[in-house]
Amino acid sequence: MARLKFNLGSVALGALIIFSFAVSASAQTLVAPPTSPNDAMGSVKSVIDQSIVVFKDQQISAPDREQKLRGIAESHFDFKEMAKSTIGYHWKTLTPAQQSEFVPLFTTFIEDAYLSRIESYSVEKVNQQIQSSMIQFIKETSNGPDYSEVYSTVVLKDRKDPIAVNYLMRNDGGEWKIYDITIDAISVIANYRNQFNRVLNSDGYDKLVSIIRQKIQGLQQQATN
């Protein structure tokens, strides 16, 4: 029986940096190409700016902060595309009902997994990270009319070399949304795809869903303790 560890190692650290948006991104951004809120790079900057505002609000309660971060994520991440990509070629073998089931399940898992990590940090520590780190946007490249990639580096005070962080973007009805992130050339979604495919190949869809539901339950119980 395949085991699904969801152990991302260094990828988890990078994904935490990005999925929590402001945890390791600086409020001060180095010189970057001009952007518009309607282009891919402008969309990524908007995500970071909105999240920094949430983290700097000392009066907000933990549940309200989590709700606001979920709202930002759901507005700026293409969870449907991410869910399809993590399933890979198996997606076409799923029934419409299974596809409809998997997208919100995957969305909940991703949000719970990273928000649980964020909540393990105090607001004070998060804001210290914000002040002591820097993000530099380098360039944006087009991969067709509806796909783009935004290149950036993140400098952390406890790391000698910058971390290369790229955002893969898709234009969804006129809005640019993130569907994958690479940290030092390692794809977060590809990492999940490898783990999911091992379970699908050996134990099938129902087993994968069961494992994800167990993971979600554990994360939610952890959050309430």
PyMOL commands that place a pseudoatom at each C-alpha (Angstrom):
pseudoatom trace, name=CA, resn=MET, resi=1, chain=A, elem=C, hetatm=0, pos=[0.000, 0.000, 0.000]
pseudoatom trace, name=CA, resn=ALA, resi=2, chain=A, elem=C, hetatm=0, pos=[1.386, 3.393, -0.937]
pseudoatom trace, name=CA, resn=ARG, resi=3, chain=A, elem=C, hetatm=0, pos=[1.934, 5.867, 1.869]
pseudoatom trace, name=CA, resn=LEU, resi=4, chain=A, elem=C, hetatm=0, pos=[1.237, 9.545, 1.423]
pseudoatom trace, name=CA, resn=LYS, resi=5, chain=A, elem=C, hetatm=0, pos=[3.608, 11.470, 3.644]
pseudoatom trace, name=CA, resn=PHE, resi=6, chain=A, elem=C, hetatm=0, pos=[3.012, 15.018, 2.397]
pseudoatom trace, name=CA, resn=ASN, resi=7, chain=A, elem=C, hetatm=0, pos=[6.570, 15.650, 3.480]
pseudoatom trace, name=CA, resn=LEU, resi=8, chain=A, elem=C, hetatm=0, pos=[7.815, 18.474, 1.317]
pseudoatom trace, name=CA, resn=GLY, resi=9, chain=A, elem=C, hetatm=0, pos=[11.103, 19.078, 3.092]
pseudoatom trace, name=CA, resn=SER, resi=10, chain=A, elem=C, hetatm=0, pos=[12.695, 22.202, 1.679]
pseudoatom trace, name=CA, resn=VAL, resi=11, chain=A, elem=C, hetatm=0, pos=[9.755, 22.669, -0.661]
pseudoatom trace, name=CA, resn=ALA, resi=12, chain=A, elem=C, hetatm=0, pos=[7.475, 23.039, 2.342]
pseudoatom trace, name=CA, resn=LEU, resi=13, chain=A, elem=C, hetatm=0, pos=[9.630, 25.845, 3.653]
pseudoatom trace, name=CA, resn=GLY, resi=14, chain=A, elem=C, hetatm=0, pos=[9.529, 27.626, 0.333]
pseudoatom trace, name=CA, resn=ALA, resi=15, chain=A, elem=C, hetatm=0, pos=[5.815, 27.054, -0.114]
pseudoatom trace, name=CA, resn=LEU, resi=16, chain=A, elem=C, hetatm=0, pos=[5.230, 28.347, 3.377]
pseudoatom trace, name=CA, resn=ILE, resi=17, chain=A, elem=C, hetatm=0, pos=[7.148, 31.474, 2.486]
pseudoatom trace, name=CA, resn=ILE, resi=18, chain=A, elem=C, hetatm=0, pos=[4.983, 32.043, -0.542]
pseudoatom trace, name=CA, resn=PHE, resi=19, chain=A, elem=C, hetatm=0, pos=[1.631, 30.635, 0.496]
pseudoatom trace, name=CA, resn=SER, resi=20, chain=A, elem=C, hetatm=0, pos=[1.657, 32.734, 3.631]
pseudoatom trace, name=CA, resn=PHE, resi=21, chain=A, elem=C, hetatm=0, pos=[2.581, 35.562, 1.248]
pseudoatom trace, name=CA, resn=ALA, resi=22, chain=A, elem=C, hetatm=0, pos=[3.915, 38.014, 3.780]
pseudoatom trace, name=CA, resn=VAL, resi=23, chain=A, elem=C, hetatm=0, pos=[5.726, 35.736, 6.197]
pseudoatom trace, name=CA, resn=SER, resi=24, chain=A, elem=C, hetatm=0, pos=[9.063, 36.198, 4.475]
pseudoatom trace, name=CA, resn=ALA, resi=25, chain=A, elem=C, hetatm=0, pos=[8.313, 38.927, 1.953]
pseudoatom trace, name=CA, resn=SER, resi=26, chain=A, elem=C, hetatm=0, pos=[9.438, 42.398, 2.800]
pseudoatom trace, name=CA, resn=ALA, resi=27, chain=A, elem=C, hetatm=0, pos=[7.199, 45.405, 2.995]
pseudoatom trace, name=CA, resn=GLN, resi=28, chain=A, elem=C, hetatm=0, pos=[9.972, 47.111, 1.084]
pseudoatom trace, name=CA, resn=THR, resi=29, chain=A, elem=C, hetatm=0, pos=[10.429, 45.752, -2.430]
pseudoatom trace, name=CA, resn=LEU, resi=30, chain=A, elem=C, hetatm=0, pos=[13.571, 46.344, -4.437]
pseudoatom trace, name=CA, resn=VAL, resi=31, chain=A, elem=C, hetatm=0, pos=[13.402, 48.100, -7.779]
pseudoatom trace, name=CA, resn=ALA, resi=32, chain=A, elem=C, hetatm=0, pos=[11.245, 46.093, -10.181]
pseudoatom trace, name=CA, resn=PRO, resi=33, chain=A, elem=C, hetatm=0, pos=[9.738, 46.564, -13.628]
pseudoatom trace, name=CA, resn=PRO, resi=34, chain=A, elem=C, hetatm=0, pos=[6.605, 48.740, -13.693]
pseudoatom trace, name=CA, resn=THR, resi=35, chain=A, elem=C, hetatm=0, pos=[3.419, 46.759, -13.254]
pseudoatom trace, name=CA, resn=SER, resi=36, chain=A, elem=C, hetatm=0, pos=[-0.315, 47.046, -13.539]
pseudoatom trace, name=CA, resn=PRO, resi=37, chain=A, elem=C, hetatm=0, pos=[-2.835, 45.297, -11.262]
pseudoatom trace, name=CA, resn=ASN, resi=38, chain=A, elem=C, hetatm=0, pos=[-4.090, 43.610, -14.422]
pseudoatom trace, name=CA, resn=ASP, resi=39, chain=A, elem=C, hetatm=0, pos=[-0.783, 41.943, -15.369]
pseudoatom trace, name=CA, resn=ALA, resi=40, chain=A, elem=C, hetatm=0, pos=[0.689, 38.802, -13.846]
pseudoatom trace, name=CA, resn=MET, resi=41, chain=A, elem=C, hetatm=0, pos=[3.420, 40.483, -11.819]
pseudoatom trace, name=CA, resn=GLY, resi=42, chain=A, elem=C, hetatm=0, pos=[1.003, 43.105, -10.554]
pseudoatom trace, name=CA, resn=SER, resi=43, chain=A, elem=C, hetatm=0, pos=[-1.319, 40.332, -9.397]
pseudoatom trace, name=CA, resn=VAL, resi=44, chain=A, elem=C, hetatm=0, pos=[1.457, 38.669, -7.372]
pseudoatom trace, name=CA, resn=LYS, resi=45, chain=A, elem=C, hetatm=0, pos=[2.418, 41.988, -5.798]
pseudoatom trace, name=CA, resn=SER, resi=46, chain=A, elem=C, hetatm=0, pos=[-1.213, 42.573, -4.903]
pseudoatom trace, name=CA, resn=VAL, resi=47, chain=A, elem=C, hetatm=0, pos=[-1.335, 39.242, -3.080]
pseudoatom trace, name=CA, resn=ILE, resi=48, chain=A, elem=C, hetatm=0, pos=[1.729, 40.136, -1.021]
pseudoatom trace, name=CA, resn=ASP, resi=49, chain=A, elem=C, hetatm=0, pos=[0.548, 43.673, -0.278]
pseudoatom trace, name=CA, resn=GLN, resi=50, chain=A, elem=C, hetatm=0, pos=[-2.882, 42.488, 0.882]
pseudoatom trace, name=CA, resn=SER, resi=51, chain=A, elem=C, hetatm=0, pos=[-1.353, 39.821, 3.099]
pseudoatom trace, name=CA, resn=ILE, resi=52, chain=A, elem=C, hetatm=0, pos=[1.126, 42.179, 4.711]
pseudoatom trace, name=CA, resn=VAL, resi=53, chain=A, elem=C, hetatm=0, pos=[-1.791, 44.408, 5.687]
pseudoatom trace, name=CA, resn=VAL, resi=54, chain=A, elem=C, hetatm=0, pos=[-3.463, 41.427, 7.369]
pseudoatom trace, name=CA, resn=PHE, resi=55, chain=A, elem=C, hetatm=0, pos=[-0.333, 40.480, 9.310]
pseudoatom trace, name=CA, resn=LYS, resi=56, chain=A, elem=C, hetatm=0, pos=[0.363, 44.053, 10.403]
pseudoatom trace, name=CA, resn=ASP, resi=57, chain=A, elem=C, hetatm=0, pos=[-3.114, 44.383, 11.908]
pseudoatom trace, name=CA, resn=GLN, resi=58, chain=A, elem=C, hetatm=0, pos=[-2.380, 43.763, 15.593]
pseudoatom trace, name=CA, resn=GLN, resi=59, chain=A, elem=C, hetatm=0, pos=[-6.064, 44.028, 16.543]
pseudoatom trace, name=CA, resn=ILE, resi=60, chain=A, elem=C, hetatm=0, pos=[-7.368, 41.222, 14.344]
pseudoatom trace, name=CA, resn=SER, resi=61, chain=A, elem=C, hetatm=0, pos=[-8.246, 37.904, 16.001]
pseudoatom trace, name=CA, resn=ALA, resi=62, chain=A, elem=C, hetatm=0, pos=[-6.607, 34.663, 14.849]
pseudoatom trace, name=CA, resn=PRO, resi=63, chain=A, elem=C, hetatm=0, pos=[-9.866, 33.301, 13.300]
pseudoatom trace, name=CA, resn=ASP, resi=64, chain=A, elem=C, hetatm=0, pos=[-10.455, 36.564, 11.435]
pseudoatom trace, name=CA, resn=ARG, resi=65, chain=A, elem=C, hetatm=0, pos=[-6.854, 36.626, 10.218]
pseudoatom trace, name=CA, resn=GLU, resi=66, chain=A, elem=C, hetatm=0, pos=[-7.224, 33.069, 8.920]
pseudoatom trace, name=CA, resn=GLN, resi=67, chain=A, elem=C, hetatm=0, pos=[-10.488, 33.938, 7.184]
pseudoatom trace, name=CA, resn=LYS, resi=68, chain=A, elem=C, hetatm=0, pos=[-8.919, 36.951, 5.483]
pseudoatom trace, name=CA, resn=LEU, resi=69, chain=A, elem=C, hetatm=0, pos=[-5.911, 34.903, 4.326]
pseudoatom trace, name=CA, resn=ARG, resi=70, chain=A, elem=C, hetatm=0, pos=[-8.226, 32.209, 2.939]
pseudoatom trace, name=CA, resn=GLY, resi=71, chain=A, elem=C, hetatm=0, pos=[-10.117, 34.900, 1.049]
pseudoatom trace, name=CA, resn=ILE, resi=72, chain=A, elem=C, hetatm=0, pos=[-6.910, 36.288, -0.436]
pseudoatom trace, name=CA, resn=ALA, resi=73, chain=A, elem=C, hetatm=0, pos=[-5.776, 32.799, -1.439]
pseudoatom trace, name=CA, resn=GLU, resi=74, chain=A, elem=C, hetatm=0, pos=[-9.092, 31.905, -3.058]
pseudoatom trace, name=CA, resn=SER, resi=75, chain=A, elem=C, hetatm=0, pos=[-9.061, 35.167, -5.027]
pseudoatom trace, name=CA, resn=HIS, resi=76, chain=A, elem=C, hetatm=0, pos=[-5.517, 34.818, -6.334]
pseudoatom trace, name=CA, resn=PHE, resi=77, chain=A, elem=C, hetatm=0, pos=[-4.844, 31.062, -6.633]
pseudoatom trace, name=CA, resn=ASP, resi=78, chain=A, elem=C, hetatm=0, pos=[-6.287, 28.878, -9.381]
pseudoatom trace, name=CA, resn=PHE, resi=79, chain=A, elem=C, hetatm=0, pos=[-7.134, 25.939, -7.149]
pseudoatom trace, name=CA, resn=LYS, resi=80, chain=A, elem=C, hetatm=0, pos=[-9.009, 24.097, -9.879]
pseudoatom trace, name=CA, resn=GLU, resi=81, chain=A, elem=C, hetatm=0, pos=[-5.975, 24.135, -12.161]
pseudoatom trace, name=CA, resn=MET, resi=82, chain=A, elem=C, hetatm=0, pos=[-3.740, 23.160, -9.229]
pseudoatom trace, name=CA, resn=ALA, resi=83, chain=A, elem=C, hetatm=0, pos=[-6.000, 20.252, -8.300]
pseudoatom trace, name=CA, resn=LYS, resi=84, chain=A, elem=C, hetatm=0, pos=[-6.074, 18.974, -11.890]
pseudoatom trace, name=CA, resn=SER, resi=85, chain=A, elem=C, hetatm=0, pos=[-2.307, 19.249, -12.137]
pseudoatom trace, name=CA, resn=THR, resi=86, chain=A, elem=C, hetatm=0, pos=[-1.694, 17.290, -8.937]
pseudoatom trace, name=CA, resn=ILE, resi=87, chain=A, elem=C, hetatm=0, pos=[-3.785, 14.432, -10.322]
pseudoatom trace, name=CA, resn=GLY, resi=88, chain=A, elem=C, hetatm=0, pos=[-1.990, 14.613, -13.674]
pseudoatom trace, name=CA, resn=TYR, resi=89, chain=A, elem=C, hetatm=0, pos=[-3.029, 12.102, -16.325]
pseudoatom trace, name=CA, resn=HIS, resi=90, chain=A, elem=C, hetatm=0, pos=[-5.388, 10.452, -13.844]
pseudoatom trace, name=CA, resn=TRP, resi=91, chain=A, elem=C, hetatm=0, pos=[-7.694, 13.482, -14.079]
pseudoatom trace, name=CA, resn=LYS, resi=92, chain=A, elem=C, hetatm=0, pos=[-9.275, 12.237, -17.302]
pseudoatom trace, name=CA, resn=THR, resi=93, chain=A, elem=C, hetatm=0, pos=[-10.048, 8.894, -15.680]
pseudoatom trace, name=CA, resn=LEU, resi=94, chain=A, elem=C, hetatm=0, pos=[-12.129, 10.499, -12.919]
pseudoatom trace, name=CA, resn=THR, resi=95, chain=A, elem=C, hetatm=0, pos=[-15.882, 10.800, -13.246]
pseudoatom trace, name=CA, resn=PRO, resi=96, chain=A, elem=C, hetatm=0, pos=[-17.416, 14.301, -13.284]
pseudoatom trace, name=CA, resn=ALA, resi=97, chain=A, elem=C, hetatm=0, pos=[-18.618, 13.679, -9.734]
pseudoatom trace, name=CA, resn=GLN, resi=98, chain=A, elem=C, hetatm=0, pos=[-15.104, 12.745, -8.595]
pseudoatom trace, name=CA, resn=GLN, resi=99, chain=A, elem=C, hetatm=0, pos=[-13.628, 15.810, -10.292]
pseudoatom trace, name=CA, resn=SER, resi=100, chain=A, elem=C, hetatm=0, pos=[-16.208, 18.029, -8.589]
pseudoatom trace, name=CA, resn=GLU, resi=101, chain=A, elem=C, hetatm=0, pos=[-15.385, 16.388, -5.271]
pseudoatom trace, name=CA, resn=PHE, resi=102, chain=A, elem=C, hetatm=0, pos=[-11.618, 16.604, -5.568]
pseudoatom trace, name=CA, resn=VAL, resi=103, chain=A, elem=C, hetatm=0, pos=[-11.187, 20.327, -6.329]
pseudoatom trace, name=CA, resn=PRO, resi=104, chain=A, elem=C, hetatm=0, pos=[-12.734, 21.682, -3.086]
pseudoatom trace, name=CA, resn=LEU, resi=105, chain=A, elem=C, hetatm=0, pos=[-11.143, 18.837, -1.100]
pseudoatom trace, name=CA, resn=PHE, resi=106, chain=A, elem=C, hetatm=0, pos=[-7.687, 19.713, -2.430]
pseudoatom trace, name=CA, resn=THR, resi=107, chain=A, elem=C, hetatm=0, pos=[-8.351, 23.426, -1.835]
pseudoatom trace, name=CA, resn=THR, resi=108, chain=A, elem=C, hetatm=0, pos=[-9.259, 22.804, 1.794]
pseudoatom trace, name=CA, resn=PHE, resi=109, chain=A, elem=C, hetatm=0, pos=[-6.209, 20.610, 2.315]
pseudoatom trace, name=CA, resn=ILE, resi=110, chain=A, elem=C, hetatm=0, pos=[-3.789, 23.166, 0.872]
pseudoatom trace, name=CA, resn=GLU, resi=111, chain=A, elem=C, hetatm=0, pos=[-5.290, 26.018, 2.856]
pseudoatom trace, name=CA, resn=ASP, resi=112, chain=A, elem=C, hetatm=0, pos=[-5.374, 24.035, 6.101]
pseudoatom trace, name=CA, resn=ALA, resi=113, chain=A, elem=C, hetatm=0, pos=[-1.848, 22.689, 5.627]
pseudoatom trace, name=CA, resn=TYR, resi=114, chain=A, elem=C, hetatm=0, pos=[-0.219, 26.061, 5.161]
pseudoatom trace, name=CA, resn=LEU, resi=115, chain=A, elem=C, hetatm=0, pos=[-2.462, 28.100, 7.432]
pseudoatom trace, name=CA, resn=SER, resi=116, chain=A, elem=C, hetatm=0, pos=[-1.696, 25.646, 10.226]
pseudoatom trace, name=CA, resn=ARG, resi=117, chain=A, elem=C, hetatm=0, pos=[1.992, 26.369, 9.682]
pseudoatom trace, name=CA, resn=ILE, resi=118, chain=A, elem=C, hetatm=0, pos=[1.355, 30.103, 9.681]
pseudoatom trace, name=CA, resn=GLU, resi=119, chain=A, elem=C, hetatm=0, pos=[-0.552, 29.908, 12.947]
pseudoatom trace, name=CA, resn=SER, resi=120, chain=A, elem=C, hetatm=0, pos=[2.455, 28.250, 14.571]
pseudoatom trace, name=CA, resn=TYR, resi=121, chain=A, elem=C, hetatm=0, pos=[4.205, 31.619, 14.222]
pseudoatom trace, name=CA, resn=SER, resi=122, chain=A, elem=C, hetatm=0, pos=[3.281, 34.521, 16.456]
pseudoatom trace, name=CA, resn=VAL, resi=123, chain=A, elem=C, hetatm=0, pos=[2.187, 37.727, 14.752]
pseudoatom trace, name=CA, resn=GLU, resi=124, chain=A, elem=C, hetatm=0, pos=[5.247, 39.407, 16.273]
pseudoatom trace, name=CA, resn=LYS, resi=125, chain=A, elem=C, hetatm=0, pos=[7.587, 36.840, 14.702]
pseudoatom trace, name=CA, resn=VAL, resi=126, chain=A, elem=C, hetatm=0, pos=[5.865, 37.180, 11.334]
pseudoatom trace, name=CA, resn=ASN, resi=127, chain=A, elem=C, hetatm=0, pos=[6.311, 40.927, 11.390]
pseudoatom trace, name=CA, resn=GLN, resi=128, chain=A, elem=C, hetatm=0, pos=[9.968, 40.548, 12.355]
pseudoatom trace, name=CA, resn=GLN, resi=129, chain=A, elem=C, hetatm=0, pos=[10.376, 38.351, 9.275]
pseudoatom trace, name=CA, resn=ILE, resi=130, chain=A, elem=C, hetatm=0, pos=[8.637, 40.942, 7.132]
pseudoatom trace, name=CA, resn=GLN, resi=131, chain=A, elem=C, hetatm=0, pos=[11.024, 43.649, 8.273]
pseudoatom trace, name=CA, resn=SER, resi=132, chain=A, elem=C, hetatm=0, pos=[14.184, 41.555, 7.967]
pseudoatom trace, name=CA, resn=SER, resi=133, chain=A, elem=C, hetatm=0, pos=[13.581, 40.043, 4.533]
pseudoatom trace, name=CA, resn=MET, resi=134, chain=A, elem=C, hetatm=0, pos=[13.322, 41.330, 1.004]
pseudoatom trace, name=CA, resn=ILE, resi=135, chain=A, elem=C, hetatm=0, pos=[11.643, 40.216, -2.186]
pseudoatom trace, name=CA, resn=GLN, resi=136, chain=A, elem=C, hetatm=0, pos=[12.816, 41.386, -5.579]
pseudoatom trace, name=CA, resn=PHE, resi=137, chain=A, elem=C, hetatm=0, pos=[10.700, 40.956, -8.680]
pseudoatom trace, name=CA, resn=ILE, resi=138, chain=A, elem=C, hetatm=0, pos=[12.940, 40.435, -11.666]
pseudoatom trace, name=CA, resn=LYS, resi=139, chain=A, elem=C, hetatm=0, pos=[10.863, 39.898, -14.785]
pseudoatom trace, name=CA, resn=GLU, resi=140, chain=A, elem=C, hetatm=0, pos=[7.719, 38.453, -16.298]
pseudoatom trace, name=CA, resn=THR, resi=141, chain=A, elem=C, hetatm=0, pos=[7.668, 36.197, -19.354]
pseudoatom trace, name=CA, resn=SER, resi=142, chain=A, elem=C, hetatm=0, pos=[4.728, 35.223, -21.530]
pseudoatom trace, name=CA, resn=ASN, resi=143, chain=A, elem=C, hetatm=0, pos=[4.016, 31.565, -22.257]
pseudoatom trace, name=CA, resn=GLY, resi=144, chain=A, elem=C, hetatm=0, pos=[1.115, 32.242, -24.602]
pseudoatom trace, name=CA, resn=PRO, resi=145, chain=A, elem=C, hetatm=0, pos=[-1.899, 34.556, -24.339]
pseudoatom trace, name=CA, resn=ASP, resi=146, chain=A, elem=C, hetatm=0, pos=[-3.173, 33.028, -21.098]
pseudoatom trace, name=CA, resn=TYR, resi=147, chain=A, elem=C, hetatm=0, pos=[-0.022, 31.853, -19.331]
pseudoatom trace, name=CA, resn=SER, resi=148, chain=A, elem=C, hetatm=0, pos=[2.843, 33.777, -17.783]
pseudoatom trace, name=CA, resn=GLU, resi=149, chain=A, elem=C, hetatm=0, pos=[5.695, 33.294, -15.334]
pseudoatom trace, name=CA, resn=VAL, resi=150, chain=A, elem=C, hetatm=0, pos=[6.808, 35.854, -12.761]
pseudoatom trace, name=CA, resn=TYR, resi=151, chain=A, elem=C, hetatm=0, pos=[10.412, 35.615, -11.561]
pseudoatom trace, name=CA, resn=SER, resi=152, chain=A, elem=C, hetatm=0, pos=[11.534, 36.814, -8.155]
pseudoatom trace, name=CA, resn=THR, resi=153, chain=A, elem=C, hetatm=0, pos=[14.115, 36.253, -5.454]
pseudoatom trace, name=CA, resn=VAL, resi=154, chain=A, elem=C, hetatm=0, pos=[13.592, 36.236, -1.695]
pseudoatom trace, name=CA, resn=VAL, resi=155, chain=A, elem=C, hetatm=0, pos=[16.416, 37.237, 0.617]
pseudoatom trace, name=CA, resn=LEU, resi=156, chain=A, elem=C, hetatm=0, pos=[16.213, 35.918, 4.182]
pseudoatom trace, name=CA, resn=LYS, resi=157, chain=A, elem=C, hetatm=0, pos=[18.513, 37.078, 6.956]
pseudoatom trace, name=CA, resn=ASP, resi=158, chain=A, elem=C, hetatm=0, pos=[19.373, 33.506, 7.970]
pseudoatom trace, name=CA, resn=ARG, resi=159, chain=A, elem=C, hetatm=0, pos=[20.294, 32.346, 4.451]
pseudoatom trace, name=CA, resn=LYS, resi=160, chain=A, elem=C, hetatm=0, pos=[23.467, 33.286, 2.610]
pseudoatom trace, name=CA, resn=ASP, resi=161, chain=A, elem=C, hetatm=0, pos=[22.002, 33.033, -0.905]
pseudoatom trace, name=CA, resn=PRO, resi=162, chain=A, elem=C, hetatm=0, pos=[18.700, 34.385, -2.230]
pseudoatom trace, name=CA, resn=ILE, resi=163, chain=A, elem=C, hetatm=0, pos=[15.887, 31.905, -2.895]
pseudoatom trace, name=CA, resn=ALA, resi=164, chain=A, elem=C, hetatm=0, pos=[14.649, 31.880, -6.497]
pseudoatom trace, name=CA, resn=VAL, resi=165, chain=A, elem=C, hetatm=0, pos=[10.864, 31.930, -6.414]
pseudoatom trace, name=CA, resn=ASN, resi=166, chain=A, elem=C, hetatm=0, pos=[8.817, 31.814, -9.620]
pseudoatom trace, name=CA, resn=TYR, resi=167, chain=A, elem=C, hetatm=0, pos=[5.052, 32.098, -9.898]
pseudoatom trace, name=CA, resn=LEU, resi=168, chain=A, elem=C, hetatm=0, pos=[3.295, 30.284, -12.748]
pseudoatom trace, name=CA, resn=MET, resi=169, chain=A, elem=C, hetatm=0, pos=[0.226, 32.265, -13.707]
pseudoatom trace, name=CA, resn=ARG, resi=170, chain=A, elem=C, hetatm=0, pos=[-2.928, 31.635, -15.747]
pseudoatom trace, name=CA, resn=ASN, resi=171, chain=A, elem=C, hetatm=0, pos=[-5.350, 34.233, -17.054]
pseudoatom trace, name=CA, resn=ASP, resi=172, chain=A, elem=C, hetatm=0, pos=[-8.770, 33.216, -15.781]
pseudoatom trace, name=CA, resn=GLY, resi=173, chain=A, elem=C, hetatm=0, pos=[-11.479, 35.445, -17.210]
pseudoatom trace, name=CA, resn=GLY, resi=174, chain=A, elem=C, hetatm=0, pos=[-9.226, 38.492, -17.256]
pseudoatom trace, name=CA, resn=GLU, resi=175, chain=A, elem=C, hetatm=0, pos=[-7.655, 37.835, -13.851]
pseudoatom trace, name=CA, resn=TRP, resi=176, chain=A, elem=C, hetatm=0, pos=[-4.148, 36.451, -13.416]
pseudoatom trace, name=CA, resn=LYS, resi=177, chain=A, elem=C, hetatm=0, pos=[-4.056, 33.623, -10.879]
pseudoatom trace, name=CA, resn=ILE, resi=178, chain=A, elem=C, hetatm=0, pos=[-1.238, 31.478, -9.482]
pseudoatom trace, name=CA, resn=TYR, resi=179, chain=A, elem=C, hetatm=0, pos=[-1.394, 27.782, -10.373]
pseudoatom trace, name=CA, resn=ASP, resi=180, chain=A, elem=C, hetatm=0, pos=[2.082, 26.686, -9.301]
pseudoatom trace, name=CA, resn=ILE, resi=181, chain=A, elem=C, hetatm=0, pos=[5.145, 28.003, -7.498]
pseudoatom trace, name=CA, resn=THR, resi=182, chain=A, elem=C, hetatm=0, pos=[8.732, 26.893, -7.984]
pseudoatom trace, name=CA, resn=ILE, resi=183, chain=A, elem=C, hetatm=0, pos=[11.282, 27.375, -5.227]
pseudoatom trace, name=CA, resn=ASP, resi=184, chain=A, elem=C, hetatm=0, pos=[14.868, 27.005, -6.402]
pseudoatom trace, name=CA, resn=ALA, resi=185, chain=A, elem=C, hetatm=0, pos=[13.483, 25.236, -9.514]
pseudoatom trace, name=CA, resn=ILE, resi=186, chain=A, elem=C, hetatm=0, pos=[11.429, 22.745, -7.481]
pseudoatom trace, name=CA, resn=SER, resi=187, chain=A, elem=C, hetatm=0, pos=[7.721, 22.746, -8.294]
pseudoatom trace, name=CA, resn=VAL, resi=188, chain=A, elem=C, hetatm=0, pos=[5.354, 22.561, -5.334]
pseudoatom trace, name=CA, resn=ILE, resi=189, chain=A, elem=C, hetatm=0, pos=[2.609, 21.042, -7.476]
pseudoatom trace, name=CA, resn=ALA, resi=190, chain=A, elem=C, hetatm=0, pos=[4.940, 18.477, -9.066]
pseudoatom trace, name=CA, resn=ASN, resi=191, chain=A, elem=C, hetatm=0, pos=[5.904, 17.325, -5.593]
pseudoatom trace, name=CA, resn=TYR, resi=192, chain=A, elem=C, hetatm=0, pos=[2.271, 16.678, -4.730]
pseudoatom trace, name=CA, resn=ARG, resi=193, chain=A, elem=C, hetatm=0, pos=[1.676, 15.040, -8.122]
pseudoatom trace, name=CA, resn=ASN, resi=194, chain=A, elem=C, hetatm=0, pos=[4.414, 12.501, -7.459]
pseudoatom trace, name=CA, resn=GLN, resi=195, chain=A, elem=C, hetatm=0, pos=[2.898, 11.580, -4.105]
pseudoatom trace, name=CA, resn=PHE, resi=196, chain=A, elem=C, hetatm=0, pos=[-0.686, 11.513, -5.355]
pseudoatom trace, name=CA, resn=ASN, resi=197, chain=A, elem=C, hetatm=0, pos=[0.205, 9.356, -8.351]
pseudoatom trace, name=CA, resn=ARG, resi=198, chain=A, elem=C, hetatm=0, pos=[1.861, 6.764, -6.146]
pseudoatom trace, name=CA, resn=VAL, resi=199, chain=A, elem=C, hetatm=0, pos=[-1.371, 6.359, -4.210]
pseudoatom trace, name=CA, resn=LEU, resi=200, chain=A, elem=C, hetatm=0, pos=[-3.574, 6.425, -7.312]
pseudoatom trace, name=CA, resn=ASN, resi=201, chain=A, elem=C, hetatm=0, pos=[-1.447, 3.826, -9.078]
pseudoatom trace, name=CA, resn=SER, resi=202, chain=A, elem=C, hetatm=0, pos=[-1.400, 1.415, -6.155]
pseudoatom trace, name=CA, resn=ASP, resi=203, chain=A, elem=C, hetatm=0, pos=[-4.647, 2.011, -4.261]
pseudoatom trace, name=CA, resn=GLY, resi=204, chain=A, elem=C, hetatm=0, pos=[-6.942, 4.147, -6.426]
pseudoatom trace, name=CA, resn=TYR, resi=205, chain=A, elem=C, hetatm=0, pos=[-8.891, 7.377, -6.110]
pseudoatom trace, name=CA, resn=ASP, resi=206, chain=A, elem=C, hetatm=0, pos=[-10.988, 6.437, -3.075]
pseudoatom trace, name=CA, resn=LYS, resi=207, chain=A, elem=C, hetatm=0, pos=[-7.854, 5.723, -1.040]
pseudoatom trace, name=CA, resn=LEU, resi=208, chain=A, elem=C, hetatm=0, pos=[-6.303, 9.058, -2.006]
pseudoatom trace, name=CA, resn=VAL, resi=209, chain=A, elem=C, hetatm=0, pos=[-9.448, 10.914, -0.973]
pseudoatom trace, name=CA, resn=SER, resi=210, chain=A, elem=C, hetatm=0, pos=[-9.567, 9.000, 2.300]
pseudoatom trace, name=CA, resn=ILE, resi=211, chain=A, elem=C, hetatm=0, pos=[-5.970, 9.928, 3.128]
pseudoatom trace, name=CA, resn=ILE, resi=212, chain=A, elem=C, hetatm=0, pos=[-6.519, 13.593, 2.276]
pseudoatom trace, name=CA, resn=ARG, resi=213, chain=A, elem=C, hetatm=0, pos=[-9.651, 13.705, 4.436]
pseudoatom trace, name=CA, resn=GLN, resi=214, chain=A, elem=C, hetatm=0, pos=[-7.698, 12.197, 7.333]
pseudoatom trace, name=CA, resn=LYS, resi=215, chain=A, elem=C, hetatm=0, pos=[-4.969, 14.803, 6.862]
pseudoatom trace, name=CA, resn=ILE, resi=216, chain=A, elem=C, hetatm=0, pos=[-7.554, 17.615, 6.848]
pseudoatom trace, name=CA, resn=GLN, resi=217, chain=A, elem=C, hetatm=0, pos=[-9.201, 16.264, 9.995]
pseudoatom trace, name=CA, resn=GLY, resi=218, chain=A, elem=C, hetatm=0, pos=[-5.849, 16.090, 11.749]
pseudoatom trace, name=CA, resn=LEU, resi=219, chain=A, elem=C, hetatm=0, pos=[-4.931, 19.632, 10.730]
pseudoatom trace, name=CA, resn=GLN, resi=220, chain=A, elem=C, hetatm=0, pos=[-8.275, 21.009, 11.887]
pseudoatom trace, name=CA, resn=GLN, resi=221, chain=A, elem=C, hetatm=0, pos=[-8.030, 19.211, 15.218]
pseudoatom trace, name=CA, resn=GLN, resi=222, chain=A, elem=C, hetatm=0, pos=[-4.527, 20.601, 15.638]
pseudoatom trace, name=CA, resn=ALA, resi=223, chain=A, elem=C, hetatm=0, pos=[-5.809, 24.100, 14.952]
pseudoatom trace, name=CA, resn=THR, resi=224, chain=A, elem=C, hetatm=0, pos=[-8.436, 23.857, 17.694]
pseudoatom trace, name=CA, resn=ASN, resi=225, chain=A, elem=C, hetatm=0, pos=[-6.049, 22.546, 20.364]
for i in range(1, 225): cmd.bond("trace and resi %d" % i, "trace and resi %d" % (i + 1))
show_as sticks, trace
zoom trace
